[in-house]
Amino acid sequence: MEIGLPPINLVTSHVLASTCISSRLRTEMEKATNSQSYIRQYLLQSEELYKYILETSVYPREPEPLKEIRDVTASHPYARMGTTPDSGQLIALLLKLIDPKKTIEIGIVAIDMDRKAYEIGLPVIKKAGVDHKIEFIESEALPFLDQLLQDIRNEGSFEYAYVDADKDNYWKYHEKLMKLLKIGGVAVYDNTLWKATVAMAEEQVPERLRPARQAALETNKLLAADPRVQLSHVPVGDGLTICRRIS
Ligand SMILES: C[S@@+](CC[C@H](N)C(=O)[O-])C[C@H]1O[C@@H](n2cnc3c(N)ncnc32)[C@H](O)[C@@H]1O
């Protein structure tokens, strides 16, 4: 994106045709539930309870494009990294309430250093007719946010941000988003409960999960103490922290 352009309209994949609701056969829902790796990320008391929520309230109301994206990414080696459908449903509802015109997403749509990840979902985005609303930026997120901040017109101009990228940079993203979001704007951070490891003793946590766990612990502490935001730490999916800028 060129600095100095008028406000851009970015949209997350979660907004895709959010009114396009279709019902599906129970067998299809069961198949989807059993085949998805995010099922193992549940934070509820039992896997059955999580399946119950997905099958009762999430899959039957899932917009067709989101289901398609779920299907096309199901066999991808990094499928487990996708935002869970129940988180997506909450975000879609939030977006309807906020009705933002200018949004930013860090991680796949619309800023990602890996264009290939974005291109997996692109045919579905095009089919849904919303590709014109997205400006994809192939870049490391931090320098791009700095670039946005060089233009004073971008300050306080965004209404919504979604962050699902490298966990150790979440606080740095937050600091920049506090300048880019207008007062009343909302930032949502994914994976803030990091597979429930935030509440485990470090020695219980598999080695590969420890760096992001540490990052989540630090970010959660900083967010909870940040007087610039009103927040809610929601135990949905892998943990979403919803922050509304208040100062
Ligand atoms: C967990 S995935 C996002 C998943 C997405 N929310 C979804 O539901 O499909 C994280 C993405 O963040 C991107 N990413 C990681 N570090 C980044 C950075 N420093 N700057 C930009 N993108 C980054 C990765 O390339 C990856 O595509």
The ligand as a MOL file (V3000), in Angstrom:
LIG
                    3D

  0  0  0     0  0            999 V3000
M  V30 BEGIN CTAB
M  V30 COUNTS 27 29 0 0 0
M  V30 BEGIN ATOM
M  V30 1 C -1.9570 -18.6840 12.7690 0
M  V30 2 S -1.7520 -18.0830 11.1470 0 CHG=1
M  V30 3 C -3.1670 -17.0940 10.9160 0
M  V30 4 C -4.3880 -17.9430 10.7080 0
M  V30 5 C -5.6290 -17.1920 10.2850 0
M  V30 6 N -6.1450 -16.3460 11.3330 0
M  V30 7 C -6.7000 -18.1920 9.8550 0
M  V30 8 O -7.7020 -18.3450 10.5580 0
M  V30 9 O -6.4960 -18.8370 8.8180 0 CHG=-1
M  V30 10 C -0.4720 -16.9550 11.3820 0
M  V30 11 C 0.0070 -16.2020 10.1370 0
M  V30 12 O 0.7940 -15.1230 10.5880 0
M  V30 13 C 1.8280 -14.9170 9.6600 0
M  V30 14 N 2.9070 -14.2350 10.3580 0
M  V30 15 C 3.6910 -14.7260 11.3450 0
M  V30 16 N 4.5780 -13.8000 11.7310 0
M  V30 17 C 4.3430 -12.6940 10.9830 0
M  V30 18 C 4.9370 -11.3970 10.9100 0
M  V30 19 N 5.9290 -11.0690 11.7010 0
M  V30 20 N 4.4280 -10.5300 10.0280 0
M  V30 21 C 3.4090 -10.8550 9.2170 0
M  V30 22 N 2.8000 -12.0580 9.2410 0
M  V30 23 C 3.2750 -12.9650 10.1070 0
M  V30 24 C 2.2190 -16.3160 9.1770 0
M  V30 25 O 2.8160 -16.2460 7.8940 0
M  V30 26 C 0.8660 -17.0410 9.1930 0
M  V30 27 O 0.2760 -17.0540 7.9120 0
M  V30 END ATOM
M  V30 BEGIN BOND
M  V30 1 1 1 2
M  V30 2 1 2 3
M  V30 3 1 2 10
M  V30 4 1 3 4
M  V30 5 1 4 5
M  V30 6 1 5 6
M  V30 7 1 5 7
M  V30 8 2 7 8
M  V30 9 1 7 9
M  V30 10 1 10 11
M  V30 11 1 11 12
M  V30 12 1 11 26
M  V30 13 1 12 13
M  V30 14 1 13 14
M  V30 15 1 13 24
M  V30 16 1 14 15
M  V30 17 1 14 23
M  V30 18 2 15 16
M  V30 19 1 16 17
M  V30 20 1 17 18
M  V30 21 2 17 23
M  V30 22 1 18 19
M  V30 23 2 18 20
M  V30 24 1 20 21
M  V30 25 2 21 22
M  V30 26 1 22 23
M  V30 27 1 24 25
M  V30 28 1 24 26
M  V30 29 1 26 27
M  V30 END BOND
M  V30 END CTAB
M  END
